[in-house]
């Protein structure tokens, strides 16, 4: 099969592929959900799901520091990568030797399309359609907020970093009826000083569990900066994992919205 990936590259793969290597934790989970166990030949060190199965696979390093020699020994016939999450130089090196399909997911609709594309190239198109339809139905049930809450979503500390409008996380905030207080369309992950955070006056601050693991102590710090705001610790996977994890995200986001509405 020859298919065009999200970088506009034509990629020719044996179909259906029998030795699939994922370089992103969310993609690894998705491959299992597609029913491809037995064809998945590795995991990254950050892969978590499905528990009890993922641990048995060989570790190929992190998305941005892959063990290239180990990947070569595994001899995949399809490598799945992501433009944002992987190291460009490493992925380009792998492109010289293996079929590499690179996705680029910037919003909810692109996430659903990527699910369908991955299903197509792995020979699991029917299951991919089923998952995409379930995700769309789940997100359609998320309650709408009459008066959108202005939200600051923090992903890092020292320095504080947030998300701009050109991000997948922003797309999910919009799906929840939440208004990203950061309107920057050029910087995807702007840095903020404590004083700049205070000047924003958000209604809600969401502290993500990843990539920086915000905790209750950080919650207290932000509360001191913004005594009138609602500060919530949130599961970053539910806002940033863009494949079958979205099946879980719709219920999680529904519960979060109910909590924010109740406390607003």
Long-range contacts (C-beta under 8 A, 24 or more apart in sequence): 1-121, 3-101, 3-117, 3-120, 3-121, 5-100, 5-101, 5-102, 5-103, 6-83, 6-102, 6-103, 6-104, 6-105, 6-114, 7-83, 7-102, 7-104, 9-95, 9-102, 11-99, 11-100, 11-101, 12-99, 13-77, 13-78, 13-99, 13-101, 13-121, 14-77, 14-78, 14-99, 15-121, 15-123, 16-122, 16-123, 17-76, 17-77, 17-78, 17-99, 17-121, 17-122, 17-123, 18-77, 19-74, 19-75, 19-76, 19-77, 19-78, 20-76, 20-77, 20-78, 20-79, 20-80, 20-122, 21-60, 21-71, 21-74, 21-76, 21-78, 21-79, 21-80, 22-47, 22-79, 22-80, 23-60, 23-63, 23-66, 23-79, 23-80, 23-81, 23-82, 23-85, 23-86, 23-91, 24-63, 24-80, 24-81, 24-82, 24-85, 24-86, 25-49, 25-63, 25-241, 26-237, 26-241, 26-242, 26-243, 26-245, 27-80, 27-82, 27-118, 27-243, 28-54, 29-241, 29-243, 29-244, 29-245, 30-115, 30-118, 30-131, 30-243, 30-244, 30-245, 31-80, 31-118, 31-122, 33-127, 33-131, 33-243, 33-244, 33-247, 34-118, 34-119, 34-122, 34-124, 34-127, 34-128, 34-131, 34-244, 35-124, 35-127, 36-122, 36-124, 39-122, 41-74, 41-76, 42-71, 42-74, 42-76, 49-245, 63-87, 64-90, 65-90, 66-90, 66-94, 68-93, 68-94, 71-98, 72-97, 78-121, 78-122, 80-118, 105-168, 105-242, 106-166, 106-167, 106-168, 106-171, 107-168, 107-170, 107-171, 108-139, 108-168, 108-171, 108-172, 108-175, 110-168, 111-168, 111-242, 111-243, 111-246, 112-136, 114-242, 114-243, 115-243, 115-244, 118-243, 131-244, 131-247, 134-247, 135-244, 135-246, 135-247, 135-250, 138-246, 138-247, 138-249, 138-250, 138-251, 139-175, 139-246, 139-250, 139-253, 141-250, 141-254, 142-175, 142-176, 142-177, 142-250, 142-253, 142-254, 142-257, 143-177, 143-254, 143-257, 143-258, 143-261, 144-177, 145-176, 145-177, 145-178, 145-257, 145-260, 145-261, 148-177, 148-178, 148-179, 149-178, 149-179, 149-203, 149-204, 149-260, 149-264, 150-179, 150-181, 150-200, 150-201, 150-202, 150-203, 150-204, 151-178, 151-179, 151-180, 151-181, 151-202, 151-203, 151-204, 151-205, 151-206, 152-181, 152-182, 152-197, 152-200, 152-202, 152-204, 152-205, 152-206, 153-180, 153-205, 153-206, 153-208, 153-239, 154-205, 154-206, 154-207, 154-208, 154-212, 154-214, 154-222, 155-189, 155-208, 155-210, 155-211, 155-212, 155-236, 156-189, 156-211, 156-212, 157-212, 157-214, 157-218, 159-191, 159-192, 159-193, 160-191, 160-192, 160-193, 160-194, 160-197, 161-189, 161-190, 161-191, 161-192, 162-189, 162-190, 162-192, 163-188, 163-189, 164-188, 164-189, 164-190, 168-239, 168-240, 168-242, 169-239, 169-240, 172-238, 172-239, 172-249, 172-253, 173-239, 175-253, 176-253, 176-256, 176-257, 177-257, 178-204, 194-225, 197-222, 197-225, 197-226, 198-225, 198-226, 201-226, 201-229, 202-226, 202-229, 203-229, 203-230, 203-264, 204-229, 204-230, 204-231, 204-232, 204-260, 204-264, 205-229, 205-230, 205-231, 205-232, 206-232, 206-234, 206-239, 207-231, 207-232, 207-233, 207-234, 208-234, 208-235, 208-236, 208-239, 208-240, 209-233, 209-234, 209-235, 209-236, 209-237, 210-236, 210-237, 210-240, 211-236, 230-260, 230-263, 230-264, 232-256, 232-259, 232-260
